[in-house]
């Protein structure tokens, strides 16, 4: 059991600009919730928990001067959009303790309800104008270790921007000062209001995902009991998947560059899920992946752009096709979907979204059991790669040592998954996936068997 001992409001250490910050329509389709992540420190060098709390609060107040939008609040606009009110109301910092030990969570640190208790809770029934965009919780374990749970607004920052914020916060905590200042002007994503959407624009990435055959909605699938599993892929196993897919590719006369780790691992996951879910051959299925377009637009976005510079793309097939065709076929479909995110496509998406009256249909909550927003559970998947996210050299060391683990604090629905780097073994990966209980054992079996065959 986790007991919160104190809650503090942390405001910027200096006066920051007071203004309404524009939020692009590309930001608007992201969740108006706080993405939960967790850091575990098994043997912090500081013996005083209270000193650690004060270091976090003091350094966070300085970091919020630089990243001042994170100290503000979201507000609805007249067009059912949201903007950021940079009002310096501040972040929330929690001190907590538990009788648990870090060994109760190791070695896989699976995002269970017990892990979720180590991250600040956000009451999303309250008006968004009242919700902090940054919440942190430092929890002391009975073994002497600590965890740092973060809940950062996904609406304000994508993974790359969030980790930039954390890396500068870490540097400030160690007394080194900020290194790379964020680029905060989101108007670089503004499109000319006179621009017209091409008649042949493909809006398939913004259609509702397939339903189970015979279903009129996804409510039944949303309500089924689920659990998170963590599976490891060694470098050798990933290399085997890549070799298999690339050999198949060459046999078809395709001599272009080989498939990436993400393309083959995501393809392998999608095929495995269709098998484990025992879909009919003609069952339509889709996966959603996100593409970072920072360097795909012209000119590229300024370095250290702070916001959401990612777009979702949908890859569709039938389960029979996925299972019967080789891995190279599935990987090629994922590649084709991600490569369409060009400068022209990104601009057309911005025009398309601007013309929509309500963008809420594409948002979802990081809350298990939520029935709000888009759902990519059975027969679909949502696969997010953290393989290329920047990671601090020396880890996330606030002055008491590098973390033993960093990962997602929750996976909100069936089919939600992350592909993570396994920092303990270079070239390896960890798959975090929420699935319906009835599909888990088959998924684990097929996941490893198909690598060997």
N, C-alpha and C positions, 0 to 999 in steps of 0.2 A: 504494500500500500504506500502511495506517495502522499506526503503531507506538505502542502504549501505553507511556508512559515512567514513569508512576507512578499508584498508586491510593491514595486516602485515604478513611478513614471519617470522616464529618462528623456529630457528635452535637449535640443542642441546646445552645446556649450557656449555658442555665440549667436548673435542675431543672424537670422537667415532671411532670404527674400520671402516676403509675404505676397503671394499671388495665386491665381488660378492657373494650373498647368494643363495645357492641351494634351489630350490622349488620342492617339490615332485610332482609326477603325480597326487596324490590325491588332492593336492592343485590346480593343473592345471585345474580341471574341475569346479572350482568355478568362480563366476562372476568377470570380470576384471573391476569392478565398485565399487563405494563407497556406502556402505549400510547406508541409512539415518535413524537417530533416533532423538528424540526430548525430551527435559526436560523442564517443565514449573515450574517457581518459582513465586508464587502469591505475596508473601510479603517478599522479600529479606531483611535481616537485615542491609545490607549496603545501605546507601542512595546515595552514589556516584557511578554512573554507570562506570565512568572512573577507579575508584579503582578496581571494579570487572573485568574490561577488563585487567588491569595490573596484577591482581592475576592470571587470566587464562593464560596469555602469559608467565609469569615468571615460574609458576608451570609446564606448558606444556614443556617449554624448558628443565626443569630438568627431566621430565618424558621421554622425547625423548632420554636422555642419556642412560636410562635403556632399553627402547624399541626402540633402534636405527634403526631397520629395517623400522619402521614407518616414519622415517625422510628421507628415501631414495626414489627411483623411480623404477618402473618396466621397464624391457627391454626385447625385444624379443630375443630368441636364434635361432640357425640355425635349430632346430627341430620343429619350430612352437610352442615352449614352451616359458615360461616367467621365468626370474629370478629377484631377487631384487638386485639392485645396491645400496649398502649402502654408498651413497655419501653425506649424511647430507645436502641435499638441503632444507630440513625443511618442516614444516606444514604451512598452511595458516590460519590466524585468521582474522575474519571479525567483525567489529562493525556496528550495524544497529539499526534503530528505526522505529517505526510504530505508526500510530494513533489508531490502534486497541487496544482492551482491552482483557485481558485473558478470561473474561466472554464470548467473542465472540467465543471462542473455547471450553469452558467447557459446559456441564460436561463430554461429552464422548471423547473430543479431537480427533475426527475422522480425519484421515489423508486426508485432502482435499488439493486442490492446494494452499489454503491460508496457511496451515501448511507447505507445501513444500517450500514456500517462506521464511520460517524461518530457512532453512537449506542451507548451501552453495551449489551453482550450480556448476556442473562440466561439462565442454564441452568435451564430449567423442569423438568428431570429431578430436580433437587434438591427436598427437602421445602420446602413453602411457608414453614415457620417460619424458614428460612435466607435467604429472598429479600428484599433491600431493596425498599422501596416507592418509593423515589426514587433514581435513578441519573442522573448528569450526566457529560458528556464534553466538555471543551474541546479542540479540535483546531487546531493551527497549520498553515497552508498555506504552501507555498514562496513564494507571492506576497505574503505578509504578512497575509493575511486570516485569520479564524478562523471556526469553526463551534461552536455549542453544541448538542449532542444531548441530549435529555431522554427518560427512560423512567420515566413516572409511572404508578403503579398505577391502572388503570381501575376496579378493584374498590372502591378507596377514594374516587375522585373522578371525576365526569363532566367533560366539556369545560369547562363554565362554572366549576366549582369548581377545576379544574386551572389555568385561566387566572387565577382570583382569586389562587391561591397564587403563580403566577409574577409577577403584577403587584405583590404586596406584597413579594416577594423582590427585585424590581427597585428598588422604592422604598427598601428598606433598603440595598441596594448603593450607591445614590446618596447615602446619608446623610440621607434625608428621613424615615425612620421609617415604620411601617405606617400606613395610612389607614383601611382597613375591616377590622375583625376578623372572622374566620369564626365562624359559629354551628355548634358542634361536637356538639350534643346530637341524636343520631340517633333518640332515642326518640319524637320528634314523629311518626315514621312508624309507631309501634306501633298495631296495631288490637286492638280488644276481642276476646279469645279466644272470647267467647260469640257473636260475630257469625256469622250464617249466610249462606252464599253463596246468592244468589237462584237459583231453579230455572231461570230464563231467562238466566243469565249466559252470554255468548258467549265461549268460550275459544278461538276460532279463531286468535287471535294467538299461541297457544302450541302449535299443531299443527306437525308437521314440514312443511317446504316441499315443493312438488311435485317430482316426479322427471321426468326425460326419459321420453317415451313408450317403453314397452318395457323400461325399466330397473327392477331390483329394489332398487337402492341408488345412492348417488351417488359410489361409490369411483372409477369410471372417469373421471367428470368432474373429481374432485378431483386426479387424477394428470396431467391434460393440461397441456402447457407453456403458461405465461401470461407476460404482460408488462404493464407499466403505461404508459398513455398520458396525456398532459396536453393538454387541449383548452381553448382560450380562447373565451369568448363575450363579445362587446362589448356595451356598454349598448344599442346600436341593435338588435343581434340578439335580446337578451332582451326588449326592448320590442316587437319584431315578434312574438315568440312570445306575449307577453301579449296584444297587440292581437288576434291571430288567435283565441286562446282566448276572450277576452272578447266578441268580436263573435259567435262561434258561440253563446256563452252567452246573449247578448241575443236572438238570432234564435229561441231556444227559449223566450223569454218569461221568462227568469231574470234579474231585475234586481238581485239581491243584489250584495254587494261583489265587485269584480273579483278575479281569481286573483293570487296572490303570485308573486314570482320563483321561490321554491322549488317551488311546485306545478306551474308550467309547465315549468321546467327538468328537474325529476325526471320528469315525465310524458314529456317529449321524449326523455330518456335511456332510459326503459323501452321506449318504442315502437321507438327506434333499435336497442336491443339485440335485441329480438325479430326485427327485420328482418335484422340482421347475423348472427344465429345460425341463420337460415333455419329457423325452427320450422315445424312443421305447424300448420295453422289451429286444430286442437283441442288444441294443446299448452297445458296449464295452466302458468301462470307467476305469480310473486308478487314483490313488492318489500317489503323491511323498511325502515321509517323509524323514527326515535325522536322522541318528543314530550316537551318540557320541561313538567312539570306544576307547577312552583313556584307559579305564579299561577292554577292551575286548581283547586286544592283549597281547601277552606274550613275554617278560615281559610287564607290563603296561607302557604306556608312562610316562616319568618323570613328576612329579607334576608341574603344571604351564607351561606345554608345550605350546609354543606360535606358533600358526599356525592354519591350518584347520585339525581337527581330527574328521571329520564327513564324513559319506558316505550316498548318497541317496539310498533309496530302493523304489521299485515300487510295489504297491498292485493293482491287477487287478480283475475285475469282469464284470458282465453285469448289466445294470440298473434294469432289471427285477429281477435278483437274489438279488440285494441289497434291493429292496423294499419289496420283498415277504418273505425274510428270516428274522429271528429275529436279534436284535442288537448284540447278542452274536456271531453270525456267522461272522458279519462284523468285530467286535473287534478281533475275533480269527484270521482272515486273516491279520489284521494289526500286531498282535503279532507275527505271524509266519514269516512275512517279516522282522521285526526288529530283531528277535532272530537269524536269519541266519547270522548276522554280528558278526562273531567269529574271532579269530586270523587267522585261515586258510582262511576264506573268505576274510578278509582284505588284506592278502598277495597276494591272487589270483587276487583281483581287481587291486592291484598295478602292478602285472605282465601284466594283460590284458591291462591296460592303457598304460604301457610302450611300448607295441607293436602297439599302434595306431599311425598313422602318424599325425593325426590332432584331437585335443581334443576340438576344438571350438564348435562342434555340441552340447556339453552338457552345454555350458555356456549360461547365459542370462543376460539381463541388468535390473537394478533397475530403469527403465524408462517407464512411462506409454506411451503406443502406439508404443513401440519398436517392430520391426519385426525381430530382430536379435536373434539367439539362440533358445534354446528349449522353447516350449510353453506348459504350463499345464492348459490352459483355457478349456472351454466347448469342449468336454464332461468330462474333467478331473479336478483335483484340485492339488494344492501344499499346504500342511499343515505343518507349522512349529510351534513347541511347544517352548514357552519360560517359561513354567511352572517350569522347574527345573534349569533355569539359575541362577547362583549365584547373589545375590543382596546385596549391601553394607548394613551393619547394620547402621541405621541412614540415609539411602538413599544416594543420591549423593550430599552431602553438601560440597561445596567448601569453606565454611566459612561463608556463608550467609543464611544457613537454608536448610532443606530438600526439595526436589522437591515435587510439588503437583501432578505431572503426569510424567511418563516415558513411551514411546511407540514408535512404528515404525513411521517414518516420511512419508512413502509412501508404497503403494502396487502396484507393477509394471504392473500387468496384471490380466485379468479375471481368477478367480480361485485361485489366490494367497491369502493365509490366515495365520494368526497368532493366536495361543491360548496363551493368556497372563494371568498372575496372577492378580487378582483384589486386590491390596494391601489395599484398604479401607474396605475389607470384607474377612477375612481369609477363605480359602477353596473355594472361588468363582473364577470365571474366566470371561475374556472378549474375545469375538471372533471378530477379525478384518478381514473382508473378502471383496475382490473386486469381484463384479458380474456384469453381463450385466443388464442394467436397467429393461429389460422386465422380469427378474427372481427374482428381489429383494423382491417384496411384497409377492409372493408365498413362497419364502424361509423363510421370517420372520414368516409367518403364520404356515407353517409346522414345523418349528424349535421348536416352543413352544407347538403346539398342540400334537405333537408326544410324548412329555415328559409326558403329562397328560394321554394319552391313554395306 
